[in-house]
Amino acid sequence: MFPEYRELITRLKTQHPRFQSLFEKHNALDHEIARLEGEDGHGYGQEVAKLKKEKLQTKDAMYQILLEVSSKS
């Protein structure tokens, strides 16, 4: 996720509480989606769709922080 911001992400995970919270939420959603989909990836349903939308919104919020912080540097 966002390889061009790898160093900034590493820094923000320890120095930016909001980013850290979003990062942890994104990872938790990713794991929950994988669990619900199962090994074959066929467990797609309403709950998975809802979680994927939430994960995307979380990723968008993280990206906005990355843009904001990188523009100040």
C-alpha positions as CSV (number, residue, x, y, z in Angstrom):
1,M,0.0,0.0,0.0
2,F,1.4,3.3,-1.1
3,P,5.0,2.1,-1.8
4,E,6.1,5.7,-2.7
5,Y,5.3,6.7,0.9
6,R,6.9,3.7,2.7
7,E,9.3,5.8,4.8
8,L,6.6,8.4,5.7
9,I,4.2,5.6,6.7
10,T,6.8,4.1,9.0
11,R,7.3,7.5,10.6
12,L,3.6,8.3,10.9
13,K,2.7,5.0,12.5
14,T,4.7,6.1,15.5
15,Q,4.3,9.9,15.5
16,H,0.7,10.5,14.2
17,P,-2.0,9.0,16.4
18,R,-4.8,9.4,13.9
19,F,-2.7,7.8,11.1
20,Q,-1.7,5.0,13.5
21,S,-5.3,4.3,14.4
22,L,-6.4,4.2,10.7
23,F,-3.4,1.9,9.9
24,E,-4.4,-0.5,12.6
25,K,-8.1,-0.4,11.5
26,H,-7.1,-1.0,7.9
27,N,-5.1,-4.1,8.9
28,A,-7.9,-5.4,11.1
29,L,-10.4,-5.0,8.3
30,D,-8.1,-6.7,5.9
31,H,-7.7,-9.7,8.2
32,E,-11.5,-9.9,8.8
33,I,-12.2,-9.8,5.1
34,A,-9.8,-12.6,4.5
35,R,-11.3,-14.6,7.3
36,L,-14.8,-14.2,6.0
37,E,-13.9,-14.9,2.3
38,G,-12.2,-18.1,3.3
39,E,-9.2,-19.8,1.7
40,D,-11.0,-20.1,-1.7
41,G,-12.1,-16.5,-1.8
42,H,-15.7,-17.5,-2.3
43,G,-17.2,-16.2,1.0
44,Y,-18.3,-13.0,-0.6
45,G,-21.5,-11.5,0.8
46,Q,-23.1,-8.4,2.2
47,E,-20.9,-8.3,5.2
48,V,-17.7,-8.6,3.2
49,A,-18.9,-5.9,0.8
50,K,-19.6,-3.6,3.7
51,L,-16.2,-4.3,5.2
52,K,-14.4,-3.7,1.9
53,K,-16.1,-0.3,1.6
54,E,-15.0,0.6,5.1
55,K,-11.5,-0.5,4.3
56,L,-11.4,1.7,1.2
57,Q,-12.7,4.7,3.2
58,T,-10.0,4.0,5.8
59,K,-7.3,3.8,3.0
60,D,-8.6,7.1,1.5
61,A,-8.3,8.8,4.9
62,M,-4.8,7.5,5.3
63,Y,-3.9,8.8,1.8
64,Q,-5.2,12.2,2.7
65,I,-2.9,12.4,5.7
66,L,0.0,11.2,3.6
67,L,-0.7,14.0,1.1
68,E,-1.1,16.6,3.7
69,V,2.1,15.6,5.6
70,S,4.2,15.2,2.5
71,S,3.2,18.6,1.1
72,K,4.5,20.2,4.3
73,S,7.9,18.6,4.0
